[in-house]
Amino acid sequence: MSREQRAPVLRTRALVKRYGGVTAVDGVDLDVREGDRYGFLGPNGSGKTTTVRMVLGLVLPTSGEVELLGERRVSRVLPQVGALVEGPAAYGHLSGRANLTLSDAAGRGGARRTRTARVREVLEQVGLDGVDDRPVRAYSLGMRQRLGLAAALLQKPRLLVLDEPTNGLDPQGIREIRDLLLALNGQGTTVFLSSHLLAEIEALCTRVGVLDRGRLVAQDELSALKAPTGRMQVQTPDVAAAGRLLGTRLEVVEADTLLVRCADPAALNAELVGAGLRVRGLQPERRTLEDAVLEMTSDSSDRHSSDRPSGDRPSGDRHGSDRHGRRPA
């Protein structure tokens, strides 16, 4: 089944949120389908958390619409949605198990007789099954994140909405949570992950939305955002001779690596070898997710620099280099 044929799970239309004269979210149209692993990216202060809070009904939009699991009245389907937003909330004097028991009792998705089993299962899923009855106030930040994720999983949600879920986790913990989310997605849970960590999104997600200063500046498959650039990376010790041969097709030189504008890699290789040049490597240049995001977004809102006018976006071209910091030929 193609993605277009899958049922919409989360959609917004012209979603706007203003706080006085400040527009935090500006006309955002999200499209998340059943089975997606959707990464919601943007610099700090770009409006990601405000958007997530509107999706979950925690904040009312100034204008626009939210459709969640086919319903415009979000409250009707919230029991089918698991969420971890802006850090987990818990009673500090109670244990993690006791907190989850209370959370389950407040929910509407499970029978009382199976509550203990549900709590045990989610503790095992997030790696907290071995924790004793110490109070949550004694938990590390990473343990609190795991507990918040466990609470989001209690009702076996169709949609899992997570805001910076790996905050405070060590590398091993990050991998464990990623593996858990992949497993849940494989079982049918749609995952919506909001983060400013590019590596986290790149390792988990198949579809990406990029928010910048409240606007959705990109929404596409991850593979499309990382598509080839139309240039070839050529490694050769004969840099000067290659430059003379290639002329204006050679765009960037970095040590023994050349970036060449080229539509036919085989023909380029034959031309170089035919001219007696040594070719050690030849492959398409692909953008990284970082490249794609930096091209579409402004500076982080928490940066205050006296050497750049407000709203001025950094451009490698102003300083005679490309986006990788390499010098042109």
N, C-alpha and C positions, 0 to 999 in steps of 0.2 A: 504494500500500500504506500503510495506517495505521501509526502508530508502534507500536501494540500488536501488530501482525502481524509486525513486524521482529524478528529474532533478538536475544536478550539478548547483550550483549558483556561487560558488567561488572555483576555483582550482588553485593551484600553483604546478609547477614541478621543483625540484632542484633549487629553488630560492636562489640566492646569491647576496649579496651587500657588496662590499669592499670599504673602504675609505683609500687609500694608502695601508699601510701594515696591516690595521685593518679589520678583517672580521666581520661585524656587523650582517649579516644574512648568515647562512651557510647551504645551501641545504634543504630548507624548502618545504615540500609537504603538503599543506592544502587541506582538502576535506570538503566543506560545501554544504549541499544539501537543496533543497527547503523545507521551513518550519522549518529548524533547528533554535534552539536558541544556538548559538555556543559561548562558552566562551574562550577567548584567554588569557592565564595566563602566568606570568613569573615575576621574580624579576625586579626591576628597572635596566635599562641598558641591558636587555636581548635581545633587538632587536624587541620588539613588535611594537613600533611606526614606525620604519623603514620598517617593513614588511607591515604594513597597508598603508603607503605612497606609496610603490611600487604597491600594489594592486589597488590603486586609480589612478595610473599614475602620482603621484606627484613627484616621484623619479624613475629614470630609474634603473633597475636591472643591476648588472654586468654580470650576466648570469641567465639562467632559463626562465620559462614561467609563465605568468598569464592568466587565462581564467576567465572572468567575465560574468555571465549570458549567457554562451555559446559562447562568443566572445573573440578572442585573441586581437583584436584591442579594447582596453578598452574604448577609446573615443566614440565609437559608442553607448555604453550602459550606459554611466555615467548619462544621464538624468533619468535613472530608478534606480539610486543609491542615497540614502541619506547618508550624512556623517558628522560626528563631530569629528575632529582630532586635537589634541594639543590645545584645547580651542577654543571657538568661536571667529570669527573675525567680527567686526562691526564698523560702523562709530560712534564715541563717541558723536558727537554733534547732532546726529539724535535720534529720539525715536525708540523704538523697532519695532513699527508698520511700521514706515518709512523704517527702515532697511529691514524688511521682504518684503515690497512692492518692493524695489529695487532688492532684491534677486530673487523674483518671476519674475520680468521683465527681468532679465538676464537669466532665465531658459528657457527650451523648452518644458515644460510639461502642460501648461494650457493657456486657452484663457484669453485675457485682460479683458473681461467683467465680468469674475468670480473671478478676482484677489482679490478684497476686501473681498469676501466671503471666499476664501482660507486662506487669512491672518487671518481673524477672527477665523476660525476653528482651525488653528494650535495654535494660542494664547490661545484658550480655552483648547486645549488638554494638553498643558504644564503648565497651571495654571498662565498665564500672562494676561488673558483677562481683569482683573481689574486694570492693570497698566495704569497710565495716560500718558501724552505726555512728561514726563521728559526724558532728553537725556540718552543714554546708559551709558555714563561716570558716571552717578549717580547710576547705578545699582550695587547691590552686586554681588559677584562672583557666588553665586547660581542663581541669576536672569540671569546673562550672560549665564550660562550653559543652562538654560531653553530656552533662546532665540536661542542659537545655535542649540538645538534640534528641536525647531520650524522650523528653516530654513531647517534642514535636512528632515522635514516631508512635506514641501510645495508641492512637486510633487508626493505625495503618492507613495513612492519608493517600488520596489519589494524587494530590499535589503537595509538594514539599517546597516551602519558601524559606530560604536561608539568607541571612544578612551577615556576612563575614563569619562563617561557621568555624573556621580554623584559627580564629584569634586566640593567641595564648598557647597553642599547641606546638610541640616540638616536631621536627621533621618526620619522625616515626608516627606520631599521632596524626599529622596531616595526611600521611599515606593511608593510615587505617580508616580515617573518615572518608577519604576519596574512594577507597575500595568498597566501603559500606554504601556510599551513594550510587556507585556503579551497579552494585548488586540489587539495590532497591529499584533502580531504573530498569534493570533487566527483568524485574518482576512486575513491571507496569507502572511504577510511580514516576510521575513527571517531576523533574527537579528544576527549580528556578533559583539560581545562585547569584546573589549580589556581592560583588567584591571589587577591591581596587588592586588585587594581586593578579597580575597577568599570568604568572606561572600556574596558579591554581585553576584559572579559567581554561587555560590552554590544555592542561592535563585532563580535565574532566568533561568539558562542554563540547557540544557539536554545533551549537548555534549561539550567536553572540549579538547583544545589543550594546551600543556605546552611547553613553550620556555625557554631554558636555554643557555645563552652565544651564542645566534644565532642559536642553533640547536633545532629542534622539538623533544623533548624527550618523548612525549606521545601524543596520539590523540585517544580518545575513548569516549564512553558514560559515563556520570557522574556516573550512577549506577554501571558500571564496575569498575571505579576507587575507588568507595567506597564499593567494594565487601567485604564479610566476609573474615577474615584473616585465618580461619581454627582453631582458638582458641576460647574457651568458657570462659566467665566471670562468675565465681562462687562466690557468697557471702555466707560466713559461719563464725560463731564465733569460729568454731573448726579448726583454721588454722593449728596448729601444727599436729594434728591428720590427717587432710586432706593431708598435705605434706608427711607424712609417707606412707599413702595409695597410693598416686598418683605417687610417685617416680619421674622418669625423665619426666613424662608427664607434671608436674607442671613447668612452665617456669618463671612466675613472681608472686611476692606477693606484694600487696599494702594494708596495714591495713588488713581489713577482706575480700578483693577481691583477688581472685586467677585467673590467666590466665593459662588455661590448654589446651594443644594440644589434640584435640579430634575430631573424625569424627562422633560420634553417641551421641548426647546430651541426648537422653532418657536413653541410657545404662549408661552414666556417672552419671546421676541423681540417677538411681537405685542402682549403686555401692556405691555412697556416703550415701544414705539413708539406704541401707542394712547394712552398717558398723556402723550405729547408729549416723552418723554425721548430724547436722542440716544445711539444705540448705535454705537460705533466698531468693536467686535469682539465676537464671541460664539463660544466654542468649549469642548468638554469639557475638564475638567482631567484630566490623566493623571499617575499617579505615575511618577517616574523610578526606575531601578533603585536608585539611592542611597536614595531615600525608602523603598522596600520593604525594603532590607537594614537600614537604621538602625532601622526599626520592629521588626525581628525579632531584633536582636543587642544584646549588652551592650557596654560600653566595651571598647576594645582592652586586652589583658592587659598591655601595656607602659606603660599609663597608671597613675600613682600620684598621686592627688589628695587633698589633705587636706580638701577641702570637699564630698566626696561619700562617703557610707558605702559600704563594700564591698558589691558586688552591686546597688547602687542604679542603676537604669537612667534615663538622662536623659529627661525628658518635657517637651515644650514647654508642655503644659497647666498645669504647675506655675507657670509664669511668665507665664501669660496670653497665649500665642502658639501658633500651630499649628506643624506640623513644619517649615514653611518660615521660621519666625521672624516671621510676619506677625501683626499684632494683630487680635483678633476685632472684629466689628462691635458 
